[in-house]
Amino acid sequence: RAPLLPLLLLLLLVGPARPISFQLPGKARKCLREEIHRDTLVTGEYDIGAPPGSSTGPSANLKITDSAGHILYAKEDATKGKFAFTTEDYDMFEACFESKLPVGTGRMPDQLVTLDMKHGVEAKNYEEIAKVEKLKPLEVELRRLEDLSESIVNDFAYMKKREEEMRDTNESTNTRVLYFSIFSMCCLIGLATWQVFYLRRFFKAKKLIE
């Protein structure tokens, strides 16, 4: 049990992510962006509340896209629901809420939008996994710890890869700057030499020098 204690403490520290809430004014558009790794399960739950005192109810469109503009989830007149998808590559994903309520002449109350978006270990339903595979509570926690450790290892591997790419980019940039500096120096020396000979011929033509 002693070796499991640090891992259990790690699970307690890595708690579930809290949902995000914000106000959505009439005819406004707000987007949330997040970078997510490749082959990662993403789940989410959203709730769009009607403005206080409004008789029309909530009215907004939800669209989730990647950096290439591919639509992963879209819902018109969204009020409350869930979504899920698996990423195909490391990318920046964007969830946009667009209000369809008109802007009032007075102070139009805003809609309250709540988004609970999870990915990776947080997105997995370990209760369903336990029921399907008939796992004991301790086995479920071990499965969760295994997935969490794998996620951390993948994060470190990605960070190492990005560091190598940035190092290669810096080295390539430094080499190009060095070559450009040498080329600039050669051009300046050549230009200065040409100016000296040109001025020498000019002064000789004007008989200012011998």
Solvent accessible surface area in square Angstrom, and as a share of the most:
residue,aa,sasa,rsa
1,R,250,0.91
2,A,80,0.62
3,P,107,0.67
4,L,48,0.24
5,L,103,0.51
6,P,80,0.51
7,L,74,0.37
8,L,66,0.33
9,L,90,0.45
10,L,63,0.31
11,L,13,0.07
12,L,139,0.69
13,L,148,0.74
14,V,61,0.35
15,G,35,0.33
16,P,103,0.65
17,A,45,0.35
18,R,219,0.80
19,P,71,0.45
20,I,92,0.47
21,S,66,0.43
22,F,33,0.14
23,Q,89,0.40
24,L,0,0.00
25,P,48,0.30
26,G,15,0.14
27,K,135,0.57
28,A,25,0.20
29,R,144,0.52
30,K,81,0.34
31,C,43,0.26
32,L,55,0.27
33,R,173,0.63
34,E,68,0.30
35,E,92,0.41
36,I,1,0.01
37,H,60,0.27
38,R,156,0.57
39,D,102,0.53
40,T,19,0.11
41,L,65,0.32
42,V,0,0.00
43,T,36,0.21
44,G,7,0.07
45,E,72,0.32
46,Y,4,0.01
47,D,62,0.32
48,I,4,0.02
49,G,27,0.26
50,A,46,0.36
51,P,3,0.02
52,P,102,0.64
53,G,91,0.88
54,S,35,0.23
55,S,116,0.75
56,T,108,0.63
57,G,18,0.18
58,P,39,0.24
59,S,23,0.15
60,A,0,0.00
61,N,39,0.20
62,L,3,0.01
63,K,90,0.38
64,I,1,0.00
65,T,19,0.11
66,D,22,0.11
67,S,84,0.54
68,A,72,0.56
69,G,48,0.46
70,H,116,0.52
71,I,101,0.51
72,L,64,0.32
73,Y,50,0.19
74,A,58,0.45
75,K,94,0.40
76,E,128,0.58
77,D,80,0.42
78,A,0,0.00
79,T,63,0.36
80,K,139,0.59
81,G,20,0.20
82,K,147,0.62
83,F,11,0.05
84,A,69,0.53
85,F,25,0.11
86,T,82,0.48
87,T,4,0.02
88,E,151,0.68
89,D,87,0.45
90,Y,62,0.24
91,D,33,0.17
92,M,72,0.32
93,F,11,0.05
94,E,35,0.16
95,A,3,0.02
96,C,8,0.05
97,F,0,0.00
98,E,77,0.35
99,S,3,0.02
100,K,85,0.36
101,L,9,0.05
102,P,87,0.55
103,V,103,0.59
104,G,30,0.29
105,T,156,0.91
106,G,57,0.54
107,R,239,0.87
108,M,64,0.29
109,P,53,0.33
110,D,49,0.26
111,Q,1,0.00
112,L,85,0.42
113,V,0,0.00
114,T,38,0.22
115,L,5,0.02
116,D,33,0.17
117,M,38,0.17
118,K,57,0.24
119,H,62,0.28
120,G,20,0.19
121,V,20,0.12
122,E,69,0.31
123,A,13,0.10
124,K,81,0.34
125,N,84,0.43
126,Y,26,0.10
127,E,131,0.59
128,E,87,0.39
129,I,43,0.22
130,A,20,0.15
131,K,144,0.61
132,V,118,0.68
133,E,83,0.37
134,K,179,0.76
135,L,42,0.21
136,K,140,0.59
137,P,112,0.70
138,L,99,0.49
139,E,76,0.34
140,V,22,0.13
141,E,59,0.27
142,L,74,0.37
143,R,74,0.27
144,R,73,0.27
145,L,13,0.06
146,E,108,0.48
147,D,19,0.10
148,L,17,0.09
149,S,57,0.37
150,E,100,0.45
151,S,39,0.25
152,I,62,0.31
153,V,96,0.55
154,N,81,0.42
155,D,49,0.26
156,F,132,0.55
157,A,59,0.45
158,Y,49,0.19
159,M,117,0.52
160,K,132,0.56
161,K,118,0.50
162,R,100,0.37
163,E,89,0.40
164,E,65,0.29
165,E,81,0.36
166,M,114,0.51
167,R,107,0.39
168,D,80,0.41
169,T,81,0.47
170,N,84,0.43
171,E,97,0.43
172,S,47,0.30
173,T,67,0.39
174,N,97,0.50
175,T,61,0.35
176,R,176,0.64
177,V,87,0.50
178,L,102,0.51
179,Y,141,0.53
180,F,139,0.58
181,S,49,0.32
182,I,91,0.46
183,F,129,0.54
184,S,35,0.23
185,M,111,0.50
186,C,80,0.48
187,C,63,0.37
188,L,109,0.54
189,I,108,0.55
190,G,41,0.39
191,L,92,0.46
192,A,51,0.40
193,T,63,0.37
194,W,139,0.49
195,Q,86,0.38
196,V,95,0.55
197,F,111,0.46
198,Y,105,0.40
199,L,86,0.43
200,R,125,0.46
201,R,142,0.52
202,F,90,0.37
203,F,74,0.31
204,K,89,0.38
205,A,80,0.62
206,K,122,0.52
207,K,178,0.76
208,L,121,0.60
209,I,75,0.38
210,E,193,0.87
